[in-house]
Amino acid sequence: MSCEGNDRVAPPQLNFTLKTESDFNNKRYDWSNAEIQSQLPTDILLITENDHASNACYSYMKPDRRGDCFEKLHRCVDFGQFGVNGDQKVALMKCELGSNKEDFSAVTNAAEILKPKVVLFVGICASMKTEKVKLGDVIVSAKLGTNDRKVMPDGTVYYSGAKVSENMARLILSAADGWKPPLKDPSSLNVEVHRDAVMLSGSNEVDNRKRRQDLVSYCQEALGLEMESAGIEEI
């Protein structure tokens, strides 16, 4: 996830043109079409929650195809490839992953139908440690903790523990190898990639500084905070 800090500054220019919704290929292919079936099983399923994240992912996909809504998902899926040789088949789907059980079911169903090797949630998080993680840095979540809490009868506050993504743990350590930030001027921002990070997530929105500090005290290892939607475990 890209990290959002407290400072409001103009972002640096990118070395490519970021696509918007108007650039999306709106030609829909029937699910049984050979163009769509050739993308199955997919290698990577990308889940985004808003237009900004979808646009960023879509800008890297080539060539793109849109699979029409089908019975189990009731939504569209954009297909394309990643990599210089286009050897990684990618599916992109947008879901509002707050407390909406229908969207969570859509993610599960998509994983069953598309059979991806990995499911990734792409978005923006808040920094839990602004002295270490600054605006524009990238956090790769290797561990997921929940910020949901349960108050016991004696007043004790209980938080659930972190969950480790075992299948991705080794790959995450090499996630940034050879990667360069897509900046027009590489010296305009020193982007750091924080691998093997702990991300806190939960079903409750966190928009209070005191509440966030409470979470910092609870999980001192956490670098990122997903503020609005509950965490997605590995599928």
Secondary structure, DSSP 8 states (H G I E B T S, - for coil): -EEE-S-------BSS----GGGS---EE-TTSHHHHTT-S-SEEEEESSHHHHHHHHHH-EEEEEE---TTT-S-EEEEEESTT--EEEEEEE---SS-HHHHHHHHHHHHHH--SEEEEE-EEEES-TTTS-TT-EEEEEEEEE--EEE-TTS-EEE---EE-TTTHHHHTTTTTT----BSSGGG----EEEEEEEEE-SS----HHHHHHHHHH-TTEEEE--SS------
